[in-house]
Amino acid sequence: MAEHAGRRCCLGWDFSTQQVKVVAVDAELNVFYEDSVHFDRDLQEFGTQGGVHVHEDGLTVTSPVLMWVQALDIILEKMKASGFDFSQVLALSGAGQQHGSVYWKAGASQVLASLSPDLLLHEQLQTSCCLDRGSGANSPHHTGPLQPSRTLLRVPPSGISSWDVMPPGDAGKACFSISDCPVWMDSSTTAQCHQLEATVGGAQALSCLTGSRAYERFTGNQIAKLYQQNPEAYSHTERISLVSSFAASLFLGSHSPIDYSDGSGMNLLRIQDKVWSQACLGACAPHLEEKLGLPVPSCSVVGAISSYFVQRYGFPPGCKVVAFTGDNPASLAGMRLEEGDIAVSLGTSDTLFLWLQEPTPTLEGHIFCNPVDPQHYMALLCFKNGSLMREKIRDELASSSWSEFSKALQSTEIGNCGNLGFYFDVMEITPEIIGRHRFSAENHECLRQRFWPPEEHLTTETSCRCWQMCLAPQCMS
């Protein structure tokens, strides 16, 4: 317990696809505390796989917003039970999975401003629809059957070793217009993408304006879908947050602004002058600018921590909340990239990114505002079939063992005798394709999996991504 006491520090939070994680860093940049909540393992009542719900159409992908809140509750209660000294936290910031969006219902700001320290966050923010996700009444994203209705769980104040069932009537105040929020894996907004590009003069024109052509996962297109398919939910929404600004809002006790860098992944922000594009806003939904608020530089101090955290956990009233940003911009900042550096991140999605001074937007890849220097930019390529795809291949062909996976890779020749495979179980971003495609050294497609031994499948799945990463910088030059 003494290890966590008396060390002035900052907290870093990560609201990612599969987990919420925290690290505490002292003045010498030493990480002396970390913890995480894995959604599939630790919050099974939400019925996610890989942290998401994939709907019947295979294109719609969502996550329960209350799952993210409850994960934060669990971590904070664990930190408190361990003796972590919150009074020494000088500031906090964090990252969120990019493109995902949260829809705060009218009146939510009042709830955030008046949270009771006697209750957990999710107890006060949850909605009745979150207790019955199968109803589908509140969201156009509910296109397939979800898990049966069940009550959420309460974390005991003394810790998380036991759980009590929350009575169905204890639903709290309604704070969200929709309970399952679209996330970056969603590919269901093709029609909205076409509409947006047509409005601004085509894909290249949109890319020059916002840094990217229209992508299905980008937030503006998701907002347009919500407005078109559920205008009532949209009209009842007082604020739209990205996952990053949503997380910051929880700590602020008020709506946090969207930062420039994460805002670049919406198809809405003019990346050169860093203001919302009126043409793009108008193409997506009415009154959108007031629901988004003004964007801010990624290093902005957006306020002091909410009194809720001061009273419940002992944070100092002067603890600063720095704008949260997207996970990919946060990676660029955390790795301290400079111009000329290229970084590769292998996660739920695989990404390649680099620092740029002068952007040249194209039809492939993305240009974001730089999270460290607002006068510069970052380029990024994203591949959707990342760690979950590798884990699926591992489970199918290597007895769910990374050790067996590695042995198979080592047993094959470099180059895999010219055999090549592409493994895209969900619609890929770059290139836009789905399915498993295998080719022999003679460039013939092999349609029958049994003709290849397992070790060659494992090698082609791994080498395919390596080759994509090697070729990728040409798309951004």
C-alpha positions as CSV (number, residue, x, y, z in Angstrom):
1,M,0.0,0.0,0.0
2,A,2.9,2.3,0.8
3,E,4.2,1.8,-2.8
4,H,1.2,3.8,-4.2
5,A,1.3,6.5,-1.5
6,G,3.0,9.9,-1.7
7,R,4.1,9.9,-5.3
8,R,3.0,12.9,-7.3
9,C,1.9,11.6,-10.6
10,C,-0.3,11.8,-13.7
11,L,-2.8,9.2,-14.8
12,G,-3.2,8.0,-18.4
13,W,-6.4,6.3,-19.5
14,D,-7.1,4.2,-22.6
15,F,-10.7,3.5,-23.7
16,S,-9.9,1.0,-26.4
17,T,-12.0,-1.6,-28.3
18,Q,-11.4,-4.5,-25.9
19,Q,-10.6,-2.9,-22.6
20,V,-10.2,0.2,-20.4
21,K,-6.7,0.6,-19.0
22,V,-5.0,3.1,-16.6
23,V,-1.3,3.8,-15.9
24,A,0.2,6.1,-13.2
25,V,3.4,7.9,-14.2
26,D,5.6,9.7,-11.7
27,A,7.8,12.8,-12.3
28,E,10.6,10.6,-13.7
29,L,8.2,9.0,-16.2
30,N,8.2,5.7,-14.3
31,V,5.0,3.7,-14.5
32,F,4.4,2.6,-11.0
33,Y,0.7,1.5,-11.2
34,E,-1.4,0.0,-14.0
35,D,-4.6,-2.0,-14.3
36,S,-7.2,-2.8,-16.8
37,V,-10.7,-4.2,-17.3
38,H,-11.2,-6.5,-20.3
39,F,-14.8,-6.3,-21.5
40,D,-15.3,-9.9,-22.7
41,R,-13.8,-11.3,-19.6
42,D,-14.7,-8.9,-16.8
43,L,-18.1,-7.6,-18.0
44,Q,-19.7,-10.7,-19.6
45,E,-23.2,-9.4,-18.9
46,F,-22.8,-7.1,-21.9
47,G,-22.4,-10.1,-24.2
48,T,-19.6,-8.6,-26.4
49,Q,-17.0,-10.5,-28.5
50,G,-13.8,-8.6,-28.9
51,G,-15.5,-5.7,-27.0
52,V,-18.2,-5.2,-29.7
53,H,-21.6,-6.5,-31.0
54,V,-21.5,-7.5,-34.6
55,H,-25.0,-7.4,-35.9
56,E,-26.8,-9.7,-38.3
57,D,-26.0,-7.7,-41.4
58,G,-22.3,-8.3,-40.8
59,L,-21.6,-4.5,-41.3
60,T,-23.1,-2.9,-38.2
61,V,-20.8,-3.0,-35.2
62,T,-21.5,-1.3,-31.9
63,S,-20.5,-1.2,-28.2
64,P,-22.6,-0.6,-25.1
65,V,-21.7,2.9,-23.8
66,L,-22.5,1.8,-20.2
67,M,-19.9,-1.0,-20.5
68,W,-17.2,1.7,-20.8
69,V,-18.6,3.6,-17.8
70,Q,-18.8,0.4,-15.7
71,A,-15.2,-0.5,-16.6
72,L,-14.1,2.9,-15.3
73,D,-16.0,2.3,-12.1
74,I,-14.3,-1.1,-11.6
75,I,-10.8,0.3,-12.1
76,L,-11.3,3.3,-9.8
77,E,-12.7,1.0,-7.0
78,K,-9.8,-1.4,-7.4
79,M,-7.3,1.5,-7.2
80,K,-9.1,2.8,-4.0
81,A,-9.1,-0.6,-2.4
82,S,-5.4,-1.0,-3.2
83,G,-4.6,2.2,-1.3
84,F,-3.7,4.3,-4.3
85,D,-3.2,7.9,-3.2
86,F,-5.4,9.9,-5.5
87,S,-4.5,13.2,-3.7
88,Q,-1.1,13.1,-5.5
89,V,-2.6,13.1,-9.0
90,L,-1.7,16.4,-10.7
91,A,-3.3,15.8,-14.0
92,L,-4.9,13.1,-16.2
93,S,-5.5,12.5,-19.8
94,G,-6.1,9.6,-22.1
95,A,-7.1,8.1,-25.5
96,G,-10.1,6.5,-27.0
97,Q,-10.7,4.2,-29.9
98,Q,-11.1,6.5,-32.9
99,H,-14.3,7.3,-34.8
100,G,-16.7,5.8,-32.2
101,S,-19.4,8.2,-31.1
102,V,-21.6,8.7,-28.0
103,Y,-24.9,10.5,-28.0
104,W,-25.7,12.4,-24.8
105,K,-29.5,12.8,-24.3
106,A,-31.0,16.2,-23.4
107,G,-30.4,16.8,-19.7
108,A,-27.3,14.7,-19.4
109,S,-25.1,17.7,-18.7
110,Q,-27.2,18.4,-15.6
111,V,-26.7,14.8,-14.4
112,L,-22.9,15.1,-15.0
113,A,-22.8,18.3,-13.0
114,S,-24.7,16.8,-10.0
115,L,-23.3,13.3,-9.6
116,S,-23.6,11.9,-6.1
117,P,-20.3,10.6,-4.6
118,D,-22.4,7.9,-2.8
119,L,-23.1,6.1,-6.1
120,L,-21.0,4.7,-8.9
121,L,-21.0,6.5,-12.3
122,H,-22.9,3.8,-14.2
123,E,-25.6,3.7,-11.6
124,Q,-26.3,7.4,-12.3
125,L,-25.8,7.4,-16.0
126,Q,-27.5,4.2,-17.1
127,T,-30.7,4.2,-19.1
128,S,-33.7,1.9,-19.0
129,C,-32.8,0.9,-22.6
130,C,-29.4,-0.3,-21.4
131,L,-31.2,-2.9,-19.3
132,D,-33.0,-4.2,-22.3
133,R,-30.7,-4.2,-25.3
134,G,-32.9,-6.6,-27.2
135,S,-35.7,-4.1,-27.6
136,G,-34.0,-2.1,-30.4
137,A,-36.3,0.8,-29.8
138,N,-33.7,3.4,-29.3
139,S,-31.1,2.8,-32.1
140,P,-30.9,2.2,-35.8
141,H,-27.8,0.2,-35.0
142,H,-29.8,-2.7,-33.5
143,T,-30.2,-4.7,-36.7
144,G,-29.9,-8.1,-35.2
145,P,-30.9,-10.0,-32.1
146,L,-28.7,-9.2,-29.1
147,Q,-28.4,-10.9,-25.7
148,P,-31.6,-11.3,-23.6
149,S,-32.5,-8.5,-21.2
150,R,-30.6,-8.7,-18.0
151,T,-29.8,-6.3,-15.1
152,L,-26.5,-4.6,-14.6
153,L,-24.2,-5.3,-11.7
154,R,-23.2,-3.0,-8.8
155,V,-19.6,-2.8,-7.6
156,P,-19.6,-3.1,-3.8
157,P,-18.0,0.0,-2.2
158,S,-15.5,-2.2,-0.4
159,G,-14.0,-3.7,-3.6
160,I,-15.0,-5.9,-6.5
161,S,-14.6,-9.4,-5.0
162,S,-18.4,-9.9,-4.9
163,W,-21.3,-8.5,-6.9
164,D,-24.9,-7.6,-6.2
165,V,-27.6,-7.6,-8.8
166,M,-29.0,-4.2,-9.4
167,P,-32.8,-4.2,-9.2
168,P,-34.4,-3.5,-12.6
169,G,-36.3,-0.5,-11.2
170,D,-33.0,1.1,-10.1
171,A,-32.4,2.4,-13.6
172,G,-31.2,5.9,-12.8
173,K,-31.5,8.9,-15.1
174,A,-31.6,8.6,-18.8
175,C,-28.3,10.1,-20.2
176,F,-27.9,8.5,-23.6
177,S,-30.0,8.8,-26.8
178,I,-28.8,5.3,-27.9
179,S,-27.4,2.6,-25.7
180,D,-25.2,0.8,-28.3
181,C,-22.9,3.2,-30.0
182,P,-21.3,2.8,-33.5
183,V,-17.5,2.1,-33.4
184,W,-14.7,2.1,-35.8
185,M,-15.4,-1.5,-37.0
186,D,-18.7,-0.4,-38.5
187,S,-19.1,-0.6,-42.3
188,S,-22.8,0.1,-42.6
189,T,-22.8,3.7,-43.9
190,T,-21.9,3.4,-47.6
191,A,-24.9,5.3,-48.7
192,Q,-24.1,8.2,-46.4
193,C,-20.5,8.2,-47.6
194,H,-21.7,8.6,-51.2
195,Q,-24.0,11.4,-50.2
196,L,-21.2,13.3,-48.4
197,E,-18.7,13.0,-51.2
198,A,-21.3,14.1,-53.7
199,T,-22.1,17.2,-51.6
200,V,-18.5,18.5,-51.6
201,G,-17.6,17.6,-55.1
202,G,-16.2,14.1,-55.0
203,A,-13.9,11.8,-53.0
204,Q,-10.7,13.8,-53.7
205,A,-12.3,17.1,-52.8
206,L,-13.4,15.7,-49.5
207,S,-10.0,14.3,-48.8
208,C,-8.3,17.6,-49.5
209,L,-10.8,19.3,-47.1
210,T,-10.9,16.8,-44.2
211,G,-7.8,14.6,-44.7
212,S,-9.7,11.5,-45.9
213,R,-12.3,10.5,-48.5
214,A,-15.5,9.3,-47.0
215,Y,-15.1,6.2,-44.9
216,E,-17.9,4.2,-43.4
217,R,-16.4,4.2,-39.9
218,F,-15.9,7.9,-39.8
219,T,-18.1,9.7,-37.4
220,G,-19.9,12.1,-39.7
221,N,-21.3,9.3,-41.7
222,Q,-22.4,7.5,-38.6
223,I,-24.2,10.6,-37.4
224,A,-25.9,10.9,-40.8
225,K,-27.1,7.4,-40.5
226,L,-28.5,8.0,-37.1
227,Y,-30.3,11.2,-38.2
228,Q,-31.8,9.5,-41.3
229,Q,-32.9,6.3,-39.5
230,N,-33.8,7.6,-36.1
231,P,-34.5,11.3,-36.2
232,E,-36.2,11.2,-32.9
233,A,-33.0,10.0,-31.1
234,Y,-31.0,12.6,-32.9
235,S,-33.4,15.4,-32.0
236,H,-33.2,14.3,-28.3
237,T,-29.3,14.5,-28.4
238,E,-27.8,17.5,-26.7
239,R,-24.2,16.6,-27.4
240,I,-22.3,14.1,-29.6
241,S,-18.9,13.0,-28.3
242,L,-16.1,10.9,-29.7
243,V,-15.1,8.0,-27.4
244,S,-12.1,10.2,-26.3
245,S,-14.1,13.3,-25.5
246,F,-16.8,11.1,-23.9
247,A,-14.2,9.7,-21.5
248,A,-12.8,13.2,-20.7
249,S,-16.4,14.3,-20.0
250,L,-16.8,11.7,-17.3
251,F,-13.8,13.2,-15.4
252,L,-14.8,16.8,-16.1
253,G,-18.4,16.5,-15.0
254,S,-19.4,18.4,-18.1
255,H,-19.2,17.9,-21.9
256,S,-15.5,17.9,-23.0
257,P,-14.6,19.4,-26.4
258,I,-13.4,17.2,-29.2
259,D,-9.7,17.7,-29.9
260,Y,-8.2,18.6,-33.3
261,S,-6.4,15.3,-33.9
262,D,-9.3,12.9,-33.0
263,G,-11.7,15.3,-34.7
264,S,-9.8,14.7,-37.9
265,G,-11.2,11.2,-38.1
266,M,-14.8,12.4,-38.6
267,N,-14.9,13.6,-42.2
268,L,-16.1,16.9,-40.7
269,L,-13.1,19.0,-39.7
270,R,-11.2,21.2,-42.1
271,I,-7.7,20.1,-41.3
272,Q,-6.0,23.2,-42.6
273,D,-7.8,25.8,-40.5
274,K,-9.2,23.4,-37.8
275,V,-12.8,24.4,-37.9
276,W,-15.9,22.3,-38.7
277,S,-16.7,22.3,-42.5
278,Q,-20.1,23.8,-42.9
279,A,-20.6,21.9,-46.1
280,C,-19.9,18.6,-44.4
281,L,-22.0,19.4,-41.4
282,G,-25.0,20.3,-43.6
283,A,-24.6,17.1,-45.6
284,C,-24.8,14.9,-42.4
285,A,-27.5,16.4,-40.1
286,P,-29.1,19.7,-39.1
287,H,-27.9,21.7,-36.0
288,L,-24.8,19.5,-35.9
289,E,-22.3,22.2,-35.1
290,E,-24.1,23.0,-31.8
291,K,-24.2,19.3,-30.9
292,L,-20.4,18.9,-31.5
293,G,-19.1,22.1,-29.8
294,L,-16.0,23.9,-30.8
295,P,-12.8,21.7,-31.3
296,V,-9.7,22.5,-29.3
297,P,-5.9,21.8,-29.6
298,S,-5.0,18.3,-28.5
299,C,-2.8,19.5,-25.6
300,S,-5.5,21.8,-24.1
301,V,-6.3,21.7,-20.5
302,V,-10.1,21.5,-20.7
303,G,-10.8,22.0,-17.0
304,A,-10.4,20.7,-13.4
305,I,-11.6,17.3,-12.3
306,S,-15.3,17.0,-11.3
307,S,-16.1,17.3,-7.6
308,Y,-17.5,13.8,-7.8
309,F,-14.0,12.3,-8.0
310,V,-12.7,14.7,-5.3
311,Q,-15.3,13.6,-2.9
312,R,-15.5,9.8,-3.7
313,Y,-11.8,9.1,-4.4
314,G,-9.8,12.0,-3.0
315,F,-8.5,13.6,-6.1
316,P,-7.2,17.1,-5.4
317,P,-9.7,19.9,-6.6
318,G,-6.9,21.3,-8.8
319,C,-6.3,18.1,-10.7
320,K,-6.2,19.1,-14.4
321,V,-8.0,17.3,-17.2
322,V,-6.1,17.5,-20.4
323,A,-8.1,16.8,-23.6
324,F,-8.3,13.2,-24.5
325,T,-7.4,12.2,-28.1
326,G,-7.7,9.2,-30.4
327,D,-5.6,6.1,-29.8
328,N,-3.6,6.5,-33.0
329,P,-2.7,10.1,-32.4
330,A,-1.8,9.2,-28.8
331,S,0.5,6.5,-30.1
332,L,2.3,9.1,-32.2
333,A,2.7,11.4,-29.2
334,G,3.6,8.6,-26.8
335,M,6.3,7.2,-29.1
336,R,7.8,10.7,-29.5
337,L,7.9,10.4,-33.3
338,E,9.7,13.1,-35.3
339,E,9.7,13.9,-39.0
340,G,11.1,11.0,-40.9
341,D,10.0,8.3,-38.4
342,I,7.5,5.6,-39.2
343,A,5.7,3.6,-36.5
344,V,3.7,0.4,-36.8
345,S,1.1,-0.6,-34.2
346,L,-0.3,-4.1,-34.1
347,G,-3.6,-4.1,-32.2
348,T,-7.3,-4.8,-32.7
349,S,-6.6,-2.8,-35.8
350,D,-3.1,-2.6,-37.4
351,T,-1.9,0.9,-38.2
352,L,1.1,2.6,-39.8
353,F,1.6,6.2,-39.1
354,L,4.2,9.0,-39.4
355,W,4.8,12.7,-38.7
356,L,4.2,15.1,-41.6
357,Q,4.9,18.9,-42.0
358,E,2.9,19.4,-45.3
359,P,-0.1,17.1,-46.0
360,T,-0.9,15.8,-49.4
361,P,-4.3,14.0,-49.0
362,T,-5.0,11.2,-51.3
363,L,-7.8,8.6,-51.8
364,E,-6.0,6.1,-49.7
365,G,-5.0,6.6,-46.0
366,H,-5.7,9.5,-43.8
367,I,-4.2,12.8,-42.8
368,F,-4.9,13.9,-39.2
369,C,-3.9,17.0,-37.3
370,N,-0.8,16.4,-35.3
371,P,-1.6,15.9,-31.6
372,V,1.7,17.3,-30.4
373,D,2.3,20.3,-32.8
374,P,-1.0,21.8,-34.2
375,Q,0.9,23.3,-37.1
376,H,1.9,19.9,-38.3
377,Y,0.1,16.7,-39.3
378,M,0.2,12.9,-39.1
379,A,-0.4,10.4,-41.9
380,L,-2.0,7.0,-41.1
381,L,-3.1,3.8,-42.8
382,C,-5.5,1.5,-40.9
383,F,-6.1,-2.2,-41.4
384,K,-9.2,-3.6,-39.8
385,N,-8.3,-7.3,-39.7
386,G,-5.7,-7.1,-37.0
387,S,-5.2,-9.0,-33.8
388,L,-8.6,-10.6,-33.8
389,M,-7.9,-12.1,-37.2
390,R,-4.5,-13.4,-36.1
391,E,-6.0,-14.9,-33.0
392,K,-8.7,-16.6,-35.1
393,I,-6.1,-18.1,-37.4
394,R,-4.0,-19.2,-34.4
395,D,-7.1,-20.9,-32.9
396,E,-7.9,-22.7,-36.1
397,L,-4.5,-23.9,-37.1
398,A,-2.2,-23.7,-34.1
399,S,-4.3,-25.2,-31.3
400,S,-4.8,-21.7,-29.8
401,S,-1.1,-21.5,-29.0
402,W,1.2,-18.7,-29.9
403,S,4.1,-21.0,-29.2
404,E,2.8,-23.4,-31.9
405,F,2.1,-20.5,-34.1
406,S,5.8,-19.3,-33.8
407,K,7.1,-22.9,-34.5
408,A,5.1,-23.1,-37.7
409,L,6.4,-19.7,-38.9
410,Q,10.0,-20.9,-38.2
411,S,9.5,-24.1,-40.1
412,T,8.7,-22.5,-43.4
413,E,11.0,-21.0,-45.9
414,I,11.5,-17.3,-46.2
415,G,9.1,-16.2,-48.8
416,N,6.8,-19.2,-48.2
417,C,7.8,-20.7,-51.6
418,G,6.0,-17.8,-53.3
419,N,2.6,-18.6,-51.8
420,L,0.6,-15.6,-50.7
421,G,-2.6,-15.3,-48.7
422,F,-5.0,-12.5,-47.6
423,Y,-7.2,-13.0,-44.6
424,F,-10.1,-10.5,-44.2
425,D,-13.0,-12.0,-42.3
426,V,-14.5,-8.5,-41.9
427,M,-14.6,-5.8,-44.7
428,E,-11.0,-4.5,-44.9
429,I,-10.3,-0.8,-45.1
430,T,-7.1,-0.9,-47.2
431,P,-7.8,-2.5,-49.6
432,E,-11.6,-2.6,-49.5
433,I,-12.2,-6.3,-49.7
434,I,-13.5,-9.2,-47.7
435,G,-12.8,-13.0,-47.6
436,R,-9.8,-15.3,-47.5
437,H,-7.8,-15.3,-50.7
438,R,-4.8,-17.6,-51.3
439,F,-2.5,-17.6,-54.3
440,S,0.2,-20.0,-55.4
441,A,3.6,-19.0,-56.7
442,E,2.1,-19.3,-60.2
443,N,-0.5,-16.6,-59.3
444,H,-3.4,-19.1,-59.3
445,E,-6.0,-18.6,-56.6
446,C,-6.3,-21.7,-54.3
447,L,-10.0,-22.0,-53.4
448,R,-9.7,-25.1,-51.2
449,Q,-8.0,-24.6,-47.9
450,R,-7.1,-28.2,-47.4
451,F,-4.5,-28.0,-50.2
452,W,-2.3,-25.9,-48.0
453,P,-0.6,-27.2,-44.8
454,P,-1.3,-25.2,-41.6
455,E,2.1,-23.7,-41.4
456,E,1.8,-22.1,-44.8
457,H,-1.5,-20.5,-43.8
458,L,0.1,-19.0,-40.7
459,T,3.1,-17.7,-42.7
460,T,1.0,-16.1,-45.4
461,E,-1.3,-14.5,-42.9
462,T,1.7,-12.9,-41.1
463,S,3.7,-12.0,-44.2
464,C,0.7,-10.5,-46.0
465,R,0.5,-7.7,-43.3
466,C,4.2,-7.2,-43.4
467,W,4.1,-6.6,-47.2
468,Q,1.2,-4.3,-46.8
469,M,3.1,-2.2,-44.3
470,C,6.2,-2.0,-46.5
471,L,4.1,-0.8,-49.5
472,A,1.9,1.5,-47.4
473,P,4.1,4.7,-47.3
474,Q,3.8,5.0,-51.1
475,C,0.1,5.7,-50.6
476,M,0.9,8.7,-48.4
477,S,3.7,10.2,-50.4
